[in-house]
C-alpha cells in the first residue's frame, strides 16, 4: 500500500458519525471508528474492503453503514483520495444494486456513466494530458521504426483503443528515413471494446485524416477498416478475431507485418487463443503496451486493494497541474471511473477489465513461444525526452523483457516487443535490424 504517498494532511469531519456506526451493536464499528478524523488513503481502503466484505456476505445493514461513512468522505472535487473514493463508492453502489434487495441511494452513487464523445482535436489533448498513452506510443514507434529498417513495404495491423493517435508520429519519422519512406498500410478492426476514449467520428474519417497527413509527408499510404462480424454467442467481449484469418491480402509476402496491441489484450476473454492467432501470422515484430497491474482476481477484496493502489496514480498525477474544478480533469477521471465500475461492480462476462501485470504477461508470451526484443538506448532516450515534458514525478525503468513508466517510483504502464520463435532469420534479413537486441528463452 502507498498510504504514505496518499495521506491526507487534513482530517475530514464526518457528520452524524455516532448514529451511523451504532458503536455498541455493529461488529465493524471498531474498525470504522479507528478511521474517523483521519481518513487517509489507508483508512479509505479499509472502509472499501469492509463494504466489499459486507456485500459479499449479503450484510445489507453493514454495507449501508460503511457506504454512508464513505459518502461523507468522497468528493469528486476534493483531493486525490476523496476523488478516487467517490468513484469506488459509485462502483460499490452499482454492485450493491444487483446483490442486495434494499435500495441504496447516496450522493454521487449513480452508475449511469456519461459517455463523452470527443473530437479528434480533443482526443489529441486527452492523450497528451499525462504520458499514460504517449509512453506506449513513443516506445512502440521507436522499436517498430528500427525493426522495419530496409523494408520497402510495411503493413501495421493495429489493435488499439486510442483511435490511431499513435501513427502520425511514426509516419513523420518514416518520411525522414534515409533510404526513403516505405509504402505503409495500416489496418484496424471495425470492432473495439466499449471503453473510453470515445470518438465522435467514424474510423473511416480517422483513416482519411491519416491519409491526408501521409500524403503531405510524401509517405505512400493505405488505410483499411476490417469489417469483423460479431460472434453469435452473447458476450460483452464480442470480437471475432478468428475472422481475421479469412481475410484476403491480410498478409502479403512482400510486406513486413507489424502487429501493435495498445491496451487491447486485457479485453480478450481467451488471451492465449488471440496470441496464438497473432503468432500464426508471423509478424516481423509484435508490440504490446498495457497497464502494469493485476486486476483479474476472482476475489473482490483483492481487486479493490490492487485497483485502489494502482488507479491512485493518475488521480495523484493530475493533482500536480490541474485545478480541482478543472473540467478536463473531471472528464479524465470519469473515464477512469468507467474502468473502476467494471472492475468492482461486475463479475463474469460483464467484467471485461482483466489486467495482468507485465511480469505475468511476459511469462505468458515466453510460454507461447515468443522471443522478446529489448528496447535500445535510442528508445530509452526518446522516452526520457517525452517524460521531460511532464511532471517530475514521472520516470522510467527497465525490467526483464520490458520498459516501465513509473509515477513516484510505482509501476504504471509497461511496453514490450516480441516476435515468434523460429522467425529470427526473417527478422534479421537487414543489416540495420541486427541492432535489435533479442533475448533467447534460455
N, C-alpha and C positions, 0 to 999 in steps of 0.2 A: 504494500500500500504506500501511497505517496502523501500521507496526511501532512507531513512536514512542508510540502510544497503547496498544498491546497488549503492550509489552515486559514481560518478567518480571524483576523485580529480583533474584530468587534463581536461581542456577544450578541446573540439575536434573541430578543424577548419573545416569549410565546404566550399569547393571551389565553386565559381560562385553562391553564395547564393542569391545575389540580383536579378540576372536573373531568378533563379529558382522560387523565391517567387512572383515576379511581384507584389510588395507590394501595388500598388495603385489599382489593379483590383481584386485580389483574396481575397474573404472573409475569407479564412483561414490564410491569411498572418500574421495577428496579433499574432495568437497563435503560428505559426511556428517561427516567428521572436523572440518570447519570449524564445524559446528553443535554439537559436543559441549561440554557445560559451560555453554552459554549459549543454551538453546533458547527464544528469544523468539518472538513471532508470525511474524516474517520467516523465521526458521530452520524453524519448523514448516511454514510454507507451502512452503518449498523442499523439505523432505522429502516432502510430499504430492505435489508436482509430479514429483519423481524417481520416486516409486512409480507415479504415473499413467503416466509415460512407459515405465516397465518393463512395466507391464501391457499398454499399447498395442503394445509390441514383443514380447509373449509371453515376456519375460525373467523366468521364474519365480524364479530364484535372487536376482536383484537386487531384485525386488519383495518377496520374503520378508525379505531383509536390512533393507530400509527399514522394513517393517512391524514388525519386531522392535524397531527403534530407536523408532518411534512408539509401540509398545506399552509401552515403558518410560517414555515421556513422558506419554502420555494418561492422564487420570484423570477419571472422572465426578463426582468430589468435590473437584477441585483448583481452580486459578484459572481465569479465563475462557478463556485459551489452551488449557490442558490439557483442560478440559471440551469445548470446541469440537473439539479434536483427537480426542477419544475418539469423537465421532460421525462424523467424517470417516474414521477408521480402520475403523469398522463398515461404512461405505458402500464403502470400497475393498475390504474383505474380501468383502462381498456381491458386488461386481463381479468380484473375482478368482475366486470360486467358480463363475462362469459362463464366464470366458475362459481360465482356467488349469486344466490337468488335475490338478495337485498340490494336495491339500487344505491349507488354511492355517488353523490354529486358534490364536487368540490370545485373551487375556483381553478380554472385552467385545466380541468380534468377531462376535457373533450378529447376524443381520439380521431376526430374527422380532420386530419391534417390538410391544410391548404396546399394544393399542388400548384406551385408557381411556375408559369411558363416564361422562359427568358428569351430575349432576342439574342442573336449571335454576339452582338457587342456586349450585352450584359453577361453572357456566358464567359467571354474572354476576361472580363473583370472578376468574375467568380473564381476562375481557376488561378488568377494572378493574386488573389487576396492573401493566401498563405501558400507555402510550397507543397501542400498536401498532394496536388496533382502534378504540378510543374516538375517536381523532383523526379517522378517516374518518366515524364516526357523527356526530360533532359538526359537521364541515364540511358533510356532505351534508344533514343535517337542517336546518341553518340556511338553505342556499340553496333547498332544497325548500320550506320554510316561506314564503320570500319569493316564490318562483315561483307558488305556488298561492293567493296573497292574492286574496280576492274570489271564489274558486271555491267554489260550493256543494257540488259532488260531486267527489271525488278518488279515483283508482284508482292504487295503487302496485303495479307488477309488480317483485317483489323477487328478485334473483339474488344470493345471499349464502351464505357458508359458516358464518356465526355464528348460525344458527337464530333470526332475527328479534330478536336482542338490541338492535338499533338503534331499534326502534319505540316502546317505552314513553316515551322522552324526547320524541319528536315528538308522540305522542298527548297528552301532558301540555301541550305548547306550544299545540297546536291547541285544547285545552279553554279556554285563556286568551285566544284570539283575540278581538279587539274586536267583530268582526261576528258572533261566534259560531262554533262549530266546524263544519266541513263534514261531510258524510256520507262516511266513509272506508272504502274497500275495499282490502284487501291480498291479493294473490295470489302464491303461491310454487309452483315446480315440485316434483313429487314426487321428482325426481332431484336429487342433489347429488354433487359429487366426493367420492370416498372418501379424505378428508383430515381431519385434526384441525381443530377440536374435534368429538368425537363425543358425542351426547346419548343419555341412557337413556330418553327418552320419544319418542313419535311426534310428527310435525309437527302433527297434529291437536290434540294436547294443548297444544302451544305456542300454537296458534291460539285454543284455549279460554281460556287464561290471558290472552292479549291482549284477547279479547272481554270478559272479566270486568273487566279494568283499564279498557278504554274505557267500559264501562257505568258504572263507578264515577266516571269523569271526565265522564260525560254527553256522550260523543262517539259519534254513530251509527256503527256499525262492522260490517263483514262480513269474514270471513276465508275464503279459498278455497285449497285444495290442488289444483293442476292435475295430473291424472294423466297423466304423459308416458310412453308406451310406449317400450321400448328399440329401438335401431336393430338391424337384422338382422345388420349386419357386426360382427365381433368387434373390440372396441376397449376400451382402458382408459377412454377417454372415450366414454361411451355415451349422450350427451344428444341426444335427437331434438328439437332446438329448432325445426325447421321445423313440427313438430306444433302449435306454439302458434298458427300462422296458421289452423288449422282449428277453433279453439275459439270457440264461440258466446259472445257477450257479453264477449269478452276486452277489446274496445274499444267503449265506448258513447259516442255523440255528446255526451251531456250531461255527461260526466265529463272532468276534466283528468287525462290519463295521465302518470304519473311512472314512469320506469324506473330502478332502482337496482342497480348492479353493484358488489359489495364482494368483492374478492379472488376474482373469478369468471372474467373473460375470459381469464386466462392458461391456463385449463383447456380452452378451446375450440380444437380442432385447426385449425379454419379461422376465425380471428378476423374476417376481413373478411365472410364469409358471415353470421356471427352478428350483426355490427354492421349489415349491410345489412338484415337482418330487423328489427332494432330500429328502424332508420330508417323502414322501411315502415309501422310502427305510429304514426308521427308523434307521439312523446311531447312533452309540453309541456316537459319537461326530462329529461335523462339524466345521472345522477351516477355517476362511476367512481372507485373507490379501489383502489389496489394497491401492492405493494412496489416501490420505485424502484431496480431493478437489472436488468441484462441477463444472463439465465441461459438463453438459448435457443441458445447457440453449439453448433455441431457438434463443436467442439474440447473434449475433456475437460479439457485443461490450462487453457484459458480459463475454463471453468465452475468449476474448483477455485479459481483465483485470485479470481474475482469473488465466488463463494459464500463463501469464507473471509473475505474482507474485508467482505462485507455482513452475513452472519449472526453475525459477531462482535458486532454492535450489541446484539441482545437479550441475549446472554450477558454482555456487559460491563455493561449497564444493571441486570440482575438482581443483579449482584455488589454494587451500591451499597446494597441494603437487605434482602437475604435472606442467611441463613447458608448456608455451603457444604453443610451436610447437610439443608437445608430440603426437605421432600418436595414442597412446592408448586413450588419452584424446579426440582427434578429432573424433575417431571412436565411443566412448561412446556418445559424444554429437550428432553425426549424427543419432544415434538410437533415441535420444530424439527428434531430428528434424523430424524424420519419424512421431512421435506422434503429433508434433505441426502442421505439414502439414494436418494431418487428422482432427484435432480439428478445425483449422481455415479455411482450404481450401475447405472443403466438407460439404454437407448437406444431409439430407435424409438417405437412407440405406447405402450410401457410408461413412457416418460419423460413424465410429464404436467405437471411443474412447468416451465413455459416462459414465464418472466417476460420482459418487455421494459421498458426504462426509461420514465419518464414522458415524457421528451422525444421518444423514438421513437414512443410511443403517441399523443402529441399530434399528431405529423405524420401518423400513420395516420388519425386522426379527420378532420383537415383534408382529406386526400386523398379521403376518402369523402363529403365534402360536409356536414360538421357545422360549426357555429359554436360557439365557446367562450363561456361566460358567466363573467365574472370574479367572484371572491369579494369581497364588500364589506367595509367596515370593521367592520360589526357581526359578521360571521362571524369575521373575524380576532380581534376582541376575545373572542368566545366561546371560540375555540380557545386563546387565551392564558390565559384563566381555567382551562380544563381542564388545561393544562400546568403551571400553578402548583401543582396537586395532586400532581405527580410530582417526581422527582429533578431537580436543577438542570441536569443535562446535556441535558435535552430542550429543543428550541427549534423554531422555525418560520420559514420564509422563503417569499417569493413569487417564483415563476418564471413565465415566459410560459405562460399557459393553466392554471396550477395553483398550489396551495399545497403545501408540502412539510414533513413532520415530519422533524426532524433530531435526531441524538444526537451531541453534541460536535462539531457542525458538519457531520456526514456525513449525506447523504440517506438516509431510511429508507422513508417512506410518502408517496405523492402522492395528492392529491384534485383532481378536475376536474369540470366540469359543461359539458354541451353540449346543443344542440338541432339538428334538421335544417335545413339551408339552405333558405330559402324559407318557413320556418314562423314568421317574425318577427311577422307580423300577429296570428296566433293567440296567440303568447306575450305580446304587448303589448296585449291587449284591455283589461286593467285598469290603471287609473292607477298603483296601487301597484307593479305589476310593472315599470313603466318605470324603476324604480330599479335594475333589473338591468343590469349593465354588459356589453354584448355586443361581442365582438371580431369584426370582419369579417375575411374571409380575405385582404383586400387591404392 
